[in-house]
Amino acid sequence: MATTAQSLDIEVIQQKINQESAFVERLLAEVSGVIVGQKTMVERLLIGLLADGHVLMEGVPGLAKTLTVRTLARAIDTTFRRIQFTPDLLPADLIGTLVYDPKDQEFKTKRGPIFANIILADEINRSPAKVQSALLEAMQEHTVTIGETTYALDDPFLVLATQNPIEQEGTYPLPEAQVDRFMLKLAVEYPTDAEELEIMRRMSTGKGADVQPVVTPAEIIRARNAVEMIYMDPQVERYIVDLVLATRNPESYGLKDLSELISYGASPRATICLAKTARAHAFLRHRGFVTPDDVRAMSMDVLRHRVLVTYEAEAEEVTPEDVVRRILDSVEVP
């Protein structure tokens, strides 16, 4: 009887997902009219939007990170602000400040560019830590405090940040507390040969394609509610927990040699983010239930910035990505 009731519930969920995910292809098609390739990056940005989580993108300049975010924001009928992070940027330039009005003889609030639905924090690691940390309240609480007043930010609110590789000149590493606030960290790769040829043909022969809004904020909010309904089997839930626990106690999962390579494992926030993004990944594929493949697809982007390796690992040129791959290969899949 319970199995029959569960099947009926999944059928109801599936109908809801089919209804609310109808915009996905429409949105991806509009974005692909401008962006060549980078399908994974576009999908992950959309997953961040659906799972209500911020996204950090790392890659060398010129890989269309900024263009992709701007195109996605235009395809969704939302307010969008691009903030260029520079070494002389101040927190007030980001969130706003109090300005004295001599006419009325009182201080008035001047809101900063953070008051928008989608924020592109461009080259976030080119600013010192005090500016980076000014984003923390907005990212975590969706509020901003100016003077003694706290203002709620619009919904949906999403920070999409780009950063250059840490080894580049003039960059500051992001504080661990802020990095952990990003639901996903994407490693943006170079395009393939065929994509590069298409980019050259499309971008060197005049004006680019004009992007039209094809999705409303209301549709995104409804989609978020639908994502939360997606069914996750207890075995899949256990698999998520095992993957995260393996970053903290690798010896318990037959990975004793990783113990000396991991300085800090992933926090409980990683468990939450992995569950949310796995549901969003299933939503993009119009499924009302989560499979282990959804979890595995999102694991690298959720865990790569939450696993900190030791000096010994760095000396052996072992990266957090190497550690996560070992864990994915070793933890039993349900």
N, C-alpha and C positions, 0 to 999 in steps of 0.2 A: 504493500500500500504506500509506504514512504517513497519507494522508488518511483511509483507512478505519479505521485504528487510532485516529486522533484522534477520528473520529465516534463510535466505540465508547466511548472515554474520556468524551466529553461526555455520552453517553447514561447511563453509569454515574454521572457527577456529577449529572446531572439527576434521576435516581432518588433519589439521596442527599438532594438539596435538597428534593424534594417530600416526602420523609419527615420531614426535620428542621424544615421550615418550616411544618408543619401547625398549630403553636400560634399563628402570627402573627395570623390573623383572630380567634381566640379571645381573645387578649390585647387587640387593638385594640377589639373589641366591648365588653370589660369596661371599658376606659378611657373609651370613648365614652358609657357609661352615666352618667358623671359630667361629663366634659369636653365642652362643646358647641363644635364647630368645632375650630380649632387643629390640624387634621389633620397639617399639615406639621411643626409643633413636636413632636407625639407621635411621628411617624415618625422624625424626626431624633434624638430621645432614644433610640429603640429602635435606630437605626443606631449611635449611640455605644456602646450596650451590646453590640451584636453585634461591633463592630469594636474593642472594648476601648479606647475613647478617651473622654476627658472632654469635657463640653459646657458652653459658656458661653452664657447666654441674656440678651439685653439688651432691655429694654422698660420703658415707664412702669409705675408700680404699678397693680395691679388687672386685669392681663391673664391671670390664672390660671396664672402660671408656677409658683408654689409648689404650688398645688393639683394641677397636672398631674404634677409630679415625685412628690408624695406618693401620688397615685392610681396611677401606674405602679409605684412601689415596693410598694404594697399588692397589686397584681395579680400581682406576682412574689413568691414566698414567700421573701423575703430580709429581713435586718435593715436597718433604715432609721434614719438620724439626721438631724434638721434642726438646723443650727447658724446662729444669727442673728448675723451679723457686725456689730459695733458699734465705735465709736471706742475704747472702753476694753477691748476683747477682747485677751487675751494669748496668745502661742503655747502656753503650758501649758494654757490653757482648751481648746485644740483637740486637741493630741496627747497630753496627760497629763503627769504629773510624778512625782517621787519624794517620798514622804511618810514622815516619821519615825514609827515605831511605838515609843512609850516602853515598852510592855509587853515586846516582844521585843528592844528596843534595836537596831533595824536599820531601814534605809530599805526601803520597799516601793513597788512601782510602782502608781500609780493611772492606769489607762488613760483616755484622753479619748474624746470622742464620734467621733473619726475611725475607731475600730475598729468598722466596720459595712460591709455590702456596698454600700449606696447612701447617699452623703452629699449632702444638699442644703445647699450653702453659700449661704445667703440674703443678698442684698445684699452680696456679697463686697467691693465697692469702697467700703463704708462703714468699713472698717478700714484702719489704716496698713499700709505695705509690709511691716513685720516679721512681721505676722500672715499676710498674704497669702503671703509667701515660706515660711512654716512648712508650707504645703501642698505645696511643690515636691517634696520627697523622696517623700511619700506618693503624689503623682500620677505621678511618673516611675518610681520604683523599687518602688512598692507595699510599701514598708517605712516604719517609723517608729522613730526612735532616741530613747530616753528614758534619760538618764544615759549609761552606757557600753554599754547593751544595745540591740540592733536587733531589732525585732519585725516579722514578716511579717504583712501584712494579708490578710483573707479574700478568696477568689476566688469570684465576680466582685467587683471593686472599681471603683466608678465615682463620680466627683465631678461633680455637676450643679450649676453655680453660676448664680445670677441676679445681674444688676447693673442699676442704674439708669443712665440716660444720663449721660455724664460731665459734661454741662453743669448737672446738678442740684446743689443746695446740699448740702454735706457729703459729697461723694464724692472718692475718691482714685483716680487712674488706676492700673491694674494694671501692674506691671513687664513690659517686653517679654518677658523670659525666661519669665514665668509665662503670659502670654497665648499664647505659642507652644506651651505644654504642652497647651492645649485643642485637641482634634482639630477641633471645630466651634464656630463662633460663630453663634448664631441671632439674627436680628432679629425679635422678636415683635411682630406687628401687631395693630391693633384688629379685633374681629370684624365680620362683615358685618351688614347690617340684620336679615336673617332670623335669624342666629345670636344677635344681641343680644336679639331678641324671645324666642327660645327660652330664653336664659340667664335673662331676667327671669321667665318663667313657671316655669322649673324651680327657680330658687334663691330665689324669694320666696314660695313656698307650702309651707313646712315643711322637714322634714329631707331632706337630699340622699341619693342612692343609696348603698347599702352595697357596698363593693368587696370581692370575694372573690379569694383567690389562685388563679390559673388556670394559672400556669407555675412550674416549679421551677428552682432554680439549676442543677441537673444538665442540664435541657433547654437553658438558656442556654449552658452550657459546650459541649455537643454542637453547638449551632447555630454557635458561634464556630468550632469545628473544621471544620464544613461550609462556612462562609463562606470559609475559607482555601483550600478545594478548588476554588472557582468558577474557571472557565477565563477567562483574559484574553488576547486575541489580541495578538501583538507590535505590530500597528498601533495598537491601543488604548493599549498601554503607551507607545508613542512619543508619542501624542496627549497623555497625562498629562504627560510630560516637557516637551513643547513648551509647554503651558499655563503650567507653572511657570517655565520658562526665559524666557518672554515677559514675566514680571514683573521679570526681572533685566536682560534685554537686549532691550527692546521694538523697538529699531531693526532687529534681525535678523529681525523678523517684520512689517516694514512699518509699524511704529508709532513712528516717530522722534519725533513730538510728545509721546509719553508719557515720554520719557527725562527731561525737565525736571520732570515731575510726580511721579515715583517716587523716593523717598529710599532705600528698601531694598525689594528684592524678596523673594519667599517663599523660605524655607529648604528644604533637602532633606527636612525633616520634613513639609513640605507635600506633596511627591511621594508619600511613604509613606502619609500620611493620605488623600490623594485615591484612591490605589489601594485601600486598605482599605475606605473608605466606599463606593466605587463597587461593590465586591463585595457589601457589605452591602445596598446599594440594590437590586441584582439579586436578592439572597436574599429580600427582602420581596416581590418580585414573582414568586417561585418559579421563577427562572431559574438555570440552571447555567452561564451565561456572561455576561460584561459587554459592554454596548454603549456607544457614544459618548454616548448619551442618559443613561446612568447617571453617566458622568463629568461631563457638563454639569450634571446635576441637583444634584451635590454640590459643584461648583467654587466657587460663591459662598460657601457656608458654611465651606469649608475655607480659602479664600484671603482673605476680607474682613479678617480680623484679622492677616494675615501680610504684607500689602502696606502699607507706610508711605509716605504721600505727603509731598511737600515743602511748605515754607511758601508757595511760589508756587501750588501746587495748592489749599491751604487759602484763599489770598486769592481765587482764582478759584472757590471753593466746589465744587471737584472732590473727591469722596469716594473712598475705596478701592473702594467698590461700583461707581462710575462707571468706574474703571480696569479692574476685573475684567470688567465688561460689554463694554468695548471689546476686551479680549483675547479673550473668548469669541466675539465677532462677527468677529474678524479671523483667528484661527488656524484653519487648514484642518482640517475634520472628516474623519476617515477613512471 
